[in-house]
Amino acid sequence: MKHLLGIENLNRDQIMHILETAVSFEEINQRQIKKVPTLKGLSVINFFAEPSTRTRMSFEVAEKRLSADSYNIAVSGSAITKGETLSDTALNLQAMAPDCLIIRHAVSGTPHMLAQIMDCSIINAGDGFHEHPTQALLDAYTIQKKKGKLDGLKVALMGDIAHSRVARSNIHLLTKTGSHVTVAGPATMIPKDIKKLGVEVTYDPKEAVKDADIVMMLRIQEERESGLMYPDRREYAKFFCLDEKLLSYAKPDATVMHPGPANRGVEIDDNIMDGDRSVILEQVANGVAVRMAVLYLLLGGSNS
């Protein structure tokens, strides 16, 4: 692959190859000296047009640990604020001969557009409602480490499915690797055609969580909503917040996940988020190894 634009166009073998590659990079992250010369001399530009903590820092850490030259751009500090188009900005960056551009943008399809006009590798770090491929990969890596497999697991994906690029990427990945996925949330937050992606749909959180191996909660995407999709946060939490009572319907060894940032007390209770079944911080740690693997595979690193 030259680009990572989404999970939808990957096959199962490609997904598993990325996850297998991440294992060796996890070992690097556990060393005292967490740096290898694998991508020395290669340059990576991080272009984040939306706020980000975990994804942006994870990519930056991954780049530096692989010895790549890392550069950061924010829209607020770019010529876009002066009226320059994104395409012209991209072409000017291309003139500086980067090897990879990592893009997060509010408009779905932006990474695909850049892949058509730029010569370097493009990595989608989240585009609109569309996809967030590296989040799904790190989630799968975390699940595989915890459960020893992906095939045959029951996964409950709950919350604002309609506006979640994390949901779409996870659905593509988990269904391709043999997991059974059930999505749940208020009717206003469930896309009408979501069943076409091979998932079950319910509006009852208890039904979704029942006998689940994995319970993955999603944040209400208030910044992306075009209208009132629920009465208020208190009403939403009454039905869809993951607390001890709701989690009791899952398997006793069920794993709790959340891509972050989390709204405590809205989609997930403090006791669950900080409890022993939560792997939320493990997801963050695994994100570095997975993103190192993606950079290595796309940029053809061969040194060790």
Residue pairs with C-beta under 8 A, 6 or more apart in sequence:
1 14
1 297
1 298
2 121
2 298
3 111
3 115
3 121
3 122
3 123
3 298
4 121
4 122
4 123
4 124
4 133
4 134
4 294
4 298
5 111
5 112
5 115
5 122
5 124
5 131
5 133
6 124
6 130
6 131
6 133
6 169
6 172
7 15
7 131
7 133
7 136
7 137
7 169
7 172
7 173
7 176
8 131
8 168
8 172
10 133
10 172
10 173
10 176
11 176
12 176
12 177
15 137
15 140
15 173
15 176
15 177
16 177
17 297
18 137
18 290
18 293
18 294
18 297
19 137
19 140
19 141
19 144
19 290
19 293
21 293
21 296
21 297
22 137
22 141
22 286
22 289
22 290
22 292
22 293
23 289
25 288
25 289
25 290
25 292
25 293
25 296
26 286
26 289
28 34
28 35
28 36
28 65
28 289
28 292
29 65
29 285
29 288
29 289
29 292
34 65
35 64
35 65
35 67
36 65
36 66
36 67
36 303
36 304
37 67
37 303
37 304
38 66
38 67
38 296
38 301
38 302
38 303
38 304
39 63
39 66
39 67
39 68
39 295
39 296
39 299
39 301
40 67
40 68
40 303
41 69
42 68
42 69
42 99
42 100
42 299
42 301
43 68
43 69
43 70
43 71
43 97
43 98
43 99
43 100
44 59
44 63
44 68
44 69
44 70
44 71
44 98
44 99
44 100
44 101
44 102
44 295
45 71
45 72
45 73
45 93
45 98
45 100
45 101
45 102
46 56
46 59
46 60
46 63
46 70
46 71
46 72
46 73
46 102
46 125
47 73
47 93
47 101
47 102
47 103
47 104
48 55
48 56
48 72
48 73
48 74
48 103
48 104
48 125
49 74
49 75
49 103
49 104
49 105
49 106
50 104
50 105
50 106
50 126
52 104
52 125
52 126
53 260
53 261
54 259
54 260
54 261
54 284
54 287
55 104
55 125
55 126
55 132
55 134
55 135
55 287
56 72
56 104
56 125
58 284
58 287
58 288
58 291
59 102
59 123
59 125
59 134
59 291
60 70
60 72
61 288
62 288
62 291
62 292
62 295
63 70
63 295
64 70
65 288
65 292
66 292
66 295
66 296
66 301
68 99
68 295
68 299
71 98
73 93
75 81
78 84
78 89
79 88
79 89
79 92
80 86
80 89
86 105
86 110
86 113
86 114
87 113
87 117
90 101
90 114
90 117
90 118
91 117
91 118
93 101
93 118
94 117
94 118
94 119
94 120
97 120
98 120
99 120
99 121
99 299
100 120
100 121
100 122
100 123
100 295
100 298
100 299
101 114
101 118
101 120
101 121
101 122
101 123
102 122
102 123
102 125
103 110
103 111
103 114
103 122
103 123
103 124
103 125
103 127
104 125
104 126
104 127
105 111
105 126
105 127
105 128
106 127
106 128
107 127
107 128
108 127
108 128
108 129
108 130
109 127
109 128
109 130
110 127
110 128
111 122
111 123
111 124
111 127
114 122
115 122
121 298
121 299
123 134
123 294
123 295
123 298
124 131
124 132
124 133
124 134
125 132
125 134
126 132
126 135
126 165
127 165
128 165
128 224
129 162
129 163
129 164
129 165
129 168
129 224
130 165
130 168
131 165
131 168
131 169
131 172
132 165
132 166
132 168
132 169
132 259
133 169
134 287
134 290
134 291
134 294
135 166
135 169
135 170
135 259
135 287
136 166
136 169
136 170
136 172
136 173
136 174
137 173
137 290
137 294
138 283
138 286
138 287
138 290
138 291
139 166
139 170
139 173
139 216
139 257
139 259
139 283
140 150
140 170
140 173
140 174
140 177
141 286
141 289
141 290
142 257
142 279
142 282
142 283
142 286
143 150
143 153
143 155
143 214
143 255
143 257
144 150
145 282
145 286
146 255
146 279
146 282
147 153
147 213
147 214
147 255
150 174
150 177
150 178
150 179
151 177
151 178
151 179
152 178
152 179
152 180
153 174
153 178
153 179
153 180
153 213
153 214
154 179
154 180
154 182
154 211
154 212
154 213
154 214
155 170
155 174
155 179
155 180
155 181
155 182
155 212
155 213
155 214
155 215
155 216
156 182
156 184
156 208
156 209
156 212
156 214
156 215
156 216
156 250
157 167
157 170
157 171
157 181
157 182
157 183
157 184
157 199
157 208
157 216
157 218
158 183
158 184
158 185
158 205
158 208
158 209
158 215
158 216
158 217
158 218
158 240
158 242
158 267
159 167
159 185
159 189
159 217
159 218
159 219
159 220
159 240
159 267
160 185
160 189
160 218
160 219
160 220
160 221
160 229
161 167
161 183
161 185
161 189
161 190
161 191
161 194
161 218
162 185
162 188
162 189
162 190
162 191
162 229
163 189
163 221
163 224
163 225
164 218
164 219
164 221
166 218
166 259
167 183
167 218
168 197
170 181
170 216
171 181
171 183
171 194
171 197
171 198
171 199
172 197
174 181
175 181
175 197
175 198
175 199
179 214
180 200
181 198
181 199
181 200
182 199
182 200
182 201
182 202
182 207
182 208
182 212
183 190
183 194
183 199
183 200
183 201
183 202
183 208
184 190
184 201
184 202
184 203
184 204
184 205
184 207
184 208
184 209
184 240
185 203
185 218
185 240
186 203
186 229
186 230
186 236
186 239
186 240
187 203
188 229
188 230
189 220
189 229
189 230
190 201
190 203
194 201
195 201
202 208
205 239
205 240
205 246
206 246
206 249
209 215
209 242
209 246
209 247
209 249
209 250
209 254
210 249
210 250
211 249
211 250
211 251
212 249
212 250
212 251
212 254
213 250
213 251
213 253
213 254
213 255
214 254
214 255
214 257
215 242
215 247
215 250
215 254
215 255
215 256
215 257
216 256
216 257
216 258
216 259
217 242
217 256
217 257
217 258
217 262
217 267
217 268
218 258
218 259
218 267
219 258
219 259
219 260
219 261
219 262
219 263
219 267
220 230
220 233
220 236
220 263
220 266
220 267
230 236
233 263
233 266
236 266
236 267
237 265
237 266
237 267
240 267
241 265
241 266
241 267
241 268
241 269
242 256
242 267
242 268
242 269
242 272
243 269
243 271
243 272
244 269
244 271
244 272
247 254
247 256
247 272
247 277
253 277
254 277
255 277
255 279
256 268
256 272
256 273
256 275
256 277
256 278
256 279
256 280
257 278
257 279
257 280
257 283
258 267
258 268
258 273
258 278
258 280
258 283
259 283
260 280
260 283
260 284
262 268
262 273
262 280
264 270
264 273
272 278
273 280
295 301
